[in-house]
Amino acid sequence: MSAVVDDELWSAIGDPTRRTMIDLLLSDGPGTATSLSRRLPVTRQAVSKHLAVLDRVGLIHAEPAGRERHYQVDETQLARAVAQLSAVGSTWDARLRRIKRIAETIERTRTNDKGD
């Protein structure tokens, strides 16, 4: 594959709870583990663990605010993830077009062989 993919980044994004957290942070702005846990079907402790994964791959960053930390999406890293996804999609589109051409060639060959 020609597209360079950050497996750790995509492993982090692969989790549905973490994707929901990113969506919430994008739509509502910065949030805390407590505020996010109110909107998710997981405990605050689970939210904190998911936030740590997202922070480790750079998709979010935290700003201390008293006893809490306010998390927000790192738009540069998110744009990098989107670019990777687009590149992977383009690569697979090209592969599928090639498979289609091969299948059509095989079908034409079989049809011509039956006509002989």
VEXMAR-399798 format. One record per residue (C-alpha): x, y, z. Coordinates in nm, 4 decimals. Layout:
<nodes>
X|Y|Z
...
</nodes>
This chain:
<nodes>
0.0000|0.0000|0.0000
0.1395|0.3381|-0.0934
-0.0455|0.5333|0.1767
0.1459|0.5759|0.5019
-0.0835|0.4807|0.7877
-0.0265|0.5415|1.1565
-0.1517|0.2143|1.3067
-0.1530|0.3468|1.6624
-0.3658|0.6437|1.5554
-0.6133|0.4220|1.3727
-0.6253|0.1749|1.6585
-0.7290|0.4632|1.8838
-0.9914|0.5855|1.6373
-1.1147|0.2298|1.5819
-1.2928|0.2196|1.9158
-1.6585|0.3352|1.8932
-1.6526|0.5007|2.2370
-1.3454|0.7041|2.1455
-1.5036|0.8089|1.8141
-1.8113|0.9236|2.0052
-1.5889|1.1174|2.2443
-1.4188|1.2920|1.9512
-1.7617|1.3730|1.8046
-1.8767|1.5195|2.1362
-1.5631|1.7292|2.1742
-1.5988|1.8558|1.8177
-1.9668|1.9416|1.8510
-1.9713|2.0736|2.2094
-1.6191|2.2086|2.2474
-1.3781|2.1251|2.5293
-1.4993|1.8809|2.7907
-1.3883|1.7036|3.1043
-1.3917|1.3353|3.1864
-1.6907|1.4052|3.4095
-1.8889|1.5954|3.1466
-1.8151|1.3301|2.8837
-1.9101|1.0438|3.1158
-2.2569|1.1984|3.1565
-2.3110|1.1570|2.7808
-2.1629|0.8103|2.7408
-2.2697|0.4666|2.8617
-1.9403|0.4129|3.0452
-1.7983|0.5160|3.3812
-1.5881|0.8248|3.4394
-1.2883|0.5972|3.4972
-1.3440|0.4331|3.1577
-1.3739|0.7767|2.9969
-1.0429|0.8772|3.1578
-0.8731|0.5693|3.0111
-1.0145|0.6428|2.6645
-0.9020|1.0053|2.6934
-0.5510|0.8866|2.7811
-0.5400|0.6785|2.4612
-0.6601|0.9703|2.2485
-0.4094|1.2005|2.4188
-0.1223|0.9552|2.3626
-0.1817|0.9539|1.9842
-0.2232|1.3311|1.9790
-0.5900|1.3466|1.8777
-0.6757|1.5489|2.1856
-0.4863|1.7588|2.4332
-0.5709|1.8675|2.7851
-0.5568|2.1998|2.9623
-0.5523|2.1883|3.3419
-0.8365|2.3847|3.5012
-0.8381|2.3537|3.8777
-0.8932|1.9925|3.9735
-1.0153|1.8976|3.6256
-0.8584|1.8793|3.2839
-1.0386|2.0236|2.9832
-0.9886|1.8129|2.6717
-1.0222|1.9329|2.3162
-0.9567|1.7860|1.9744
-0.6226|1.8615|1.8125
-0.7405|1.9716|1.4691
-0.3993|1.9236|1.3067
-0.3810|1.5587|1.4141
-0.7445|1.5026|1.3158
-0.6707|1.6472|0.9704
-0.3758|1.4060|0.9461
-0.6084|1.1153|1.0277
-0.8582|1.2318|0.7653
-0.5806|1.2571|0.5051
-0.4670|0.9037|0.5870
-0.8221|0.7720|0.5549
-0.8630|0.9474|0.2214
-0.5351|0.8006|0.0937
-0.6323|0.4499|0.2040
-0.9732|0.4927|0.0392
-0.8128|0.6025|-0.2872
-0.5776|0.3049|-0.2794
-0.8671|0.0635|-0.2303
-1.0726|0.2333|-0.5031
-0.7836|0.1750|-0.7455
-0.7553|-0.1888|-0.6362
-1.1275|-0.2452|-0.6856
-1.1146|-0.0905|-1.0352
-0.8285|-0.3276|-1.1222
-1.0193|-0.6292|-0.9884
-1.3224|-0.5241|-1.1930
-1.1125|-0.4999|-1.5117
-0.9638|-0.8441|-1.4486
-1.3076|-0.9959|-1.3849
-1.4459|-0.8354|-1.7017
-1.1525|-0.9713|-1.9037
-1.2086|-1.3211|-1.7640
-1.5815|-1.2979|-1.8424
-1.5145|-1.1834|-2.2012
-1.2665|-1.4678|-2.2469
-1.5168|-1.7232|-2.1174
-1.7926|-1.5818|-2.3385
-1.5665|-1.5910|-2.6466
-1.4572|-1.9486|-2.5693
-1.8235|-2.0611|-2.5525
-1.8944|-1.9003|-2.8914
-1.6233|-2.1020|-3.0675
</nodes>
